[in-house]
Amino acid sequence: MEVQTLKYPAIQNYVAGQSVNDAHTATMDVFSPLSGQLISTVPLSGAASLDAAVQAAKAAFPSWSAIPIKERVQIFYRYKTLLERDMKALADLVREENGKTYDEARAEVEKAIELTEFACSMPQLIQGEFLEVSKGVEARAERKPLGVVASIAPFNFPNMVPHWTIPNAIVLGNTMILKPSEQVPLSAVKIAELLKEAGLPDGVLNVVNGDREIVEAICDHPDIQAVSFVGSTKIAKVVYIRATSNLKRCVALGGAKNHLMVLPDAHPEMTASNVAASMSGCAGQRCMAGSTMVGVGPVDDIVAKIVEEAKKIVAGQNLGSVISKEAKARIEQHITEAEAAGAQVLLDGRNAVVPGHEDGYYVGATVIDYVTPDMRIAQEEVFGPVLAIMRTNTLDEALAIENANPYGNAAAVFTSSGSSARYVMDHANAGMIGVNIGVPVPREPFSFGGWNESKFGACDITGKSSIEFWTQLKKTTTKWNPESRVNWMS
């Protein structure tokens, strides 16, 4: 039997600064969604492999956490230059394993660089508090690292999302286990290699690959102090419940159903370009995608312009693939069901074929009008380049639709009216709000995170508020002068 040559070496775990091959671990094939071709294999590790990584991280923690933070960040300054040096190679990996366009993949790496830059500012953000609380008595509050922490990352941003956690958590003195999605394991290997080149000590970052079994093992391991998760709401709930039941800190970010409310006074061209980009960027595979538009009143002219803009988005050119054959079938089934239920397909992306990549997993840009709230496409996260348009007569009706959905990641309004914009800002039940912006992702130092069933847990894993999640507070009270009188404090 002919053995197929892999484009990339078989993925291995990365423990204590070395690639580790466990011959007894089952493997899974990794396919490029661009072509449908087998490109690598990934181990499906179990609890024993995780424990080896945790022990390496645990052993590295005392010396790493003892290094002053101003010295720890020097490694990430060097790491930033390596990300910039290898920008194209990193973007190519993202494109190969995820299916993004090159421009989208490059933008993802650029965001990773920004996240690294922010982590380098931690020495200025984590300064403790000091106060003489009584005569001769001083109190001090300082942030200390937790120990071994874990980051479980999704398939849709194989480079960026690991950088939501790695720089902040490690700069703050923790050691880490990274579990990338088994569908996109290539970028994690490169991240680990570059951090080692930058001077990160062995054991501070460890990468363990696998599927459900390794996630459960992370939630259960007694030496892991905190877990971050990014993925679907269904799995986020399970991870949050399991991790916290084992007395760990956990922030689990789930899915979304973001609504873009378009008013008649919205700027037509700006709205059309923003809405089309929001629903189709990264092939719609992002929790900030504007998958649902709610037209308020007479907006037929804007809808027509949205369709014109969406027609410029061509699979294989400026529209990447979706992650798998199964995802393609599921997205196209959503479109078919909506059409059968009475919605009007204005632009149909089903059965998209890219010449030269006929076996790739592509769905074309799709616009569906006259969707009703009871349709499945209006309720579930499609995670594809599909825009479902609903119609209302008033802004309150539009907000009622937005606020009735169980998620709470993002909402946006397109209008020229400041009072209408303020009304949505005040009344939309979501953690991230956009005004004339289709993808209202906060940039550092502001943190990412939604409400309701888009997020489980307190604090955030990015931005300034991540400091509270990745550290614990130590309070010290001191007295050195015996001549001071004794009071109730001393």
N, C-alpha and C positions, 0 to 999 in steps of 0.2 A: 504494500500500500504506500502510495506517495505521501511523504510528510510535507505539509505546507510550511514554507518559511515565513516566520513572523516578521512584520515590519519593525516592531520594537521588541526588545528582549522581554522575556517573561517577567512579570512584576514580582518583586519579593518584598517582604516586610523589611522595615528599617529599624533596627534596635541597637542602642548603644553605639551609634555612629557607623554601623555596618549593615550591609544587606544580608538578610537571613533567609535561607531556603529551607523550608520544612518539607522534606520529601513525603511525609505522611499526610500532608494536607491536600484536600481536594482542590481543584482549580476550576475557574469559570472562564469561558472565552470572552474576549473583549472585541467588539466590532466598532468600526468607524461608521457613524450614521451618514457620513458624506457619501460613502460608496457601498455600505453594507458588507464590507470586507473584514475578515478576521485580521486583527492587527497585533494582539497580544493575548496573554492569559493572566489571571489574577488569582492569588490563593484565597480560599475561603477559610480563614483561620478560625480557631476555636479558643476556648478559655485558657488553654495552656500557653498558646502563643501570646495572648494578651497579658497573662501574668508575667511572662518573661520581659515584655516591654514595660510593664508597670514597675517591676523590680529595678530595671535599668533607670527609669525615671526617678524612682524613690532614692536610689543610690546617688543620683546626680543632684538631688535637691539641696542637701545641706551646703555644699560648696557653691552651687549656683546662687542660691538665695543669700549667701553671705557676701557676695560681690556687691559693692555699692551700685545703686541704680544708674548713676552717671557713667559707670564703667560698663554696665550691661548694655546700655543703649549704643555704645560704640560699635558693637557687633552689628546692630541693625542699621547704623549709618553705612557700614561697609556692605551689608546685605542689599541696601537700596541701590548702591552703585552696580551691584551684580545683576539685579533685576533690570536695570536700565541697559546694561551691557548685553544681556541675553533676551532683550525684549522680543525679537522676532522668533527665536526658538521657543520661548514660552507661549507666545501667541499661536504658533504653529501647532504646539501640543494641544492647546485648548480647542483649536479648530478641528484637529484630527479626531479627538475623543468625544467632543460634544456636538460638533456640527455647525458651530457659529460661522459667520462670515469672518474674514480676516480682520476687518475693521472692528467688529464687535469683540473678537478675541483680544485684539490689541488694547481696546478700551478697558477690558477686564483686567489686564495686567497693569495698565496705568492706574486703575483704582487700587490695585494691590500695592503699588508704589506709594500712593497717597496714604493708605492705611499704615504702611510702614513708617512714613514720615511722621504721622500723628503719634505713633508709639514712641518715637524718638523725643517727643515733647513731654513724656511722662515725668521726668525729673522736676519740671516746673509745675506739674499739675498735682503731684502727690505729696507736696509739702505738708508736714504734720502741723498740729496746733500745740501751742505752748502758752501757759498762763500761770502767774502767781496767784493761786486761789485763796491763800491765807498767808499771814505773815510768816515767811520762811518756808512755806509749803508750795511746791510747784507741781503742776499737773501737765502731762504731755499725752497727746494722742497721735499714734502712728499707724500707717497701713502696712500690714505684713502679708506675704503670700500665703496661699492655702496649702500648697504641696503639689501633689500630682493631680492634674486636671485633664479632662478629655474633651475633644471637639469632634463631633460627628457631622460631616459635610455632605451636601447634596450633589446631584449630577449636573445641575444647570449652571453653576459657576465654579468649575474645578480649580481655578486659581484664586479668584477673588474671595470667596467665602472662607476658605482656610485662613486668609489674611484678616478676616474679621476677628479671629481669635488668636492666632499664633503670635503676632507681634505684641499685642497688649498683654496677654496672659504671661508670656515668657519674660518680657521686659520687667513686669511687675514681680518677677522672682519665682514664678511657678515653673514646674516641668510638665511636659504635655505628651498625651497620646492623641495622635490624629488618626481618625478613621474616615478615609475618603469613600465616596460612593464606589461600589464595585464596578459601576458602568464607566467611570472616568478616573482610573487610577494613575494615569501617566504623569499628570501635573504634580501630584504629591511627591513622587520620586524626585523630580527636579527641584522642588522647593527644599526638600531635605538636603539634597546635595549642595545647593547654593548656600544654605545656612551653615553647613559644615565648612565650606570654603571661606565663609565670612568669619569663621572662628568660633561658632557656637560649640560649646563642649559636648562631648559624646553623652548621650542619655537625656539631654535636656528636651529634645524633640524626638519622638519615636512614632513610626507610622505602622499601623496594623491594618491589614486589609481583610475584608470579609463581608458577610451579609447579616441577616437577622441574628444569627448566633453570636456574633462578636458584639453587636449592639446590646444585646441582653447581658452579655458578660461585662461590658463596660458599666451598665447600670447597676450590676450586682457586686462589682469588685470592691472589697472593703478599703483598699488603699487609694481609691480615686475619690477626691474630695468634691469635685464639681464637674458637671456635664453640660455642654452646650450642644444643641441639636438644631439643624435646619433641614426642613423637608415638608412632607405633607402633614396636614392637620391630624389625620387619622393616626399616623405614627408618632407625631409630636406628643399627642395625649398619652400614648402608651409609654413613651420614653420618660415623660415628666412624672407620671404616676409611679413608674418602676424605680426611677432614680431617687425621687424624694422619699419613697417608702423605705429606701435603704439609707435614709438620712443624709443624702447628698444635696448640695445646691444644684439647681437645674434651671436653665432657660431654654425652652423649646419653641422655636419659631415654626409656624405651620403655613398653611395655604392662604388663599385670598380670593375674593370676588370683588374687584375694584370697579367702582362706578364713576364714569366721566359724565357729569351733568352739563349739557350744552344748552345755553340760553339763546334766544333769537338775536340778542345784541352782541354775541361773540364775534370776534374778528374772524371772518370766514377762512382766509388762507392760513393764518396761524393756527386756528383750531383744527383745520383739516390735516395739516402736516403733523401736528402734535398727536392727534388721535390715531392717525394711521401708524405713526412711529411707535406709539405706546402699545398698540395691540399686536404689532408684528416684530418689534425688536427682540432679538435672541429667539426668534421663531415663536414668540409668545410664551416661552418657557421661563417665566420669572414671576415671582409673587407680587411684583409691582406692575404687571401688565394691566393696561386698561382694557379688560376683556368685554366690558359692558358699557354702552353709552346710553344715557337717558336724555332724549330730546325733550325739551320743555317748550311747548307751543310750536309755532311754525318754523321749523328748521330744515325744510326740504332742500333749500339751496346749500346749506352746509353739508348735509348728507351726501348730496351729489358731488361736492368737492372732495369729501372723504373718499368716495369711491374712485374718483380720478386719481387721488394720491395713492390709494391702495393698488391701483393698476400698475403703478410704477415700481411696485415691490415685486420682484421676480425671483422665483425659487432658483437657487444655484448662482444667482448674481448678487443681489443685495438682500437676499433672504436665505438663511441657513436651513439646515435640516432639523427635524425633531429627533429625539434621542434614540428611538427604536421603532421597529416595525409594529410592535404592539401599540405604541403611542400614536403612530400615524393612523392605525385602524380605529382607535378609540376617538380621536379628534374628528375623523371623517364621519363616524357614527353619530356624534353630536350634531353635525351639520345636517345629516340625512334625517334625523329624528325631528329637528326643528322645522325643516322644510315640510315634512309629513304632517306636522302639527299646525301648519298654516302660516309659518313665517316665510318671508320673501327673500330669497337668496339673490342679492344684488351683484355679488362677485363671488365666484365659486372656485375654491382652491383644491377641491378634491381631485384625486388621480393626477397630481402634478408629477411630471417626469422631467428630469434634467438630462439633456444629452451628454453622453459620456459617463453618467452616473445613474444609469437606469435602475440600479439596485439600491440606491440611496433612499433615505426615509424623509421624503419631502411632502409638505402640505403647503399649497399656495395661499397667499393672502385671501381672506374670506370676509365678506361683509353681509350680514343678515339683518334685514329690517322687519319691523312689526313683530318682534319677539314679545311674548307676554310673560309676566312674572311666574306663572305656573309651569312654564316649560323647563325641562331639565337643563337646557343650555343656559338658562337665566339663573339657575340655582347652584350648579356645580362648577368647580374650577376646570376649565377646558385645557389649559396649558398648551395652547397652540395659537397660530396666527389668525385668530378668529375674533371678529367684533360682532357682538349681538346688540342690536339697537332696539330699545323700548321707547315708547312715547307716553308723555304725560301732558297735562294742561298747565300745571302749576309747579313751582319749585318745591312746595311742601309735599306734593305727590312724589316728586323725584326723590326727595330726602326720605320719604317713607319707604320707598323701594330699597334705597341704599341701607337704611338703618335696620330693615327687616332681615337682611342677610346675616348669617351667623358669624361671618368673618369681620375683621376690623383693621385690615392692613392700611389701605389707602382709599381716598376719595378725592375727586377733583371737580372743579367747576370752571367752565369757560364762559366769560362774560366781560363786558366793558363797564359793568356797574360795580362800584366799590361796595355799595350796601348789599347787593346780592352776594358778592364774594364773602363779605363778613358774615352774612347769614349762614352760608354753608360752613364756613370755618367754625362757627359757634355751635352748629346743630348736627353736623355729620358725625356719626358714631365710628370714627376711625382714628388711628394713631398718627397717620401721616396725611396731610392735606395739601392739595395742589391748587393754585389759582392760575389758570392759563398754562399749566404744566401737566403733561400727561403722565409723567413718571416722577412723582415728588419724593425722590430719595434724598434724605438729608446727607450733607457732606460733613466730614469731621470739622469741628469737634462735636457736632450734633450726632446723636445715636440713632441707629436704625431699630425699628420695632413697632408693631401694630398693637391692636387691642383685641379683646374678645377671643374668638377661636383662631386668631392668627398668631397668638403668643400665649405661652403658658409659663408662669414664673415671674418673679420680681427682678428689677434692675434690667440692664441691657448688656450685651456682649461687645458692643462697639461704642466709640465716642467716650466722652468724659464719664458718663454714668457707668461705664464698664468697670471703672476702678472699684466700685463698691462690690461688683460681682466677683471679680478675680482676686480680691484681697479681704482680709479681716482686720478689724480695728483692735489695736492694743493700747490700753490706757495705763500710764505709769504715774504714780504720785511719789514725790521725794521730799525729804526733809534732812538738812545737814546741820542746822544750827540749834544745839541743845539749849542755848540761852533763851530762845523764844518761848513764850508762855504756852502751855498746853491748852488747847481748846477742844471743842467737840470733834474737830477734824483730825487732831493729832494726838 
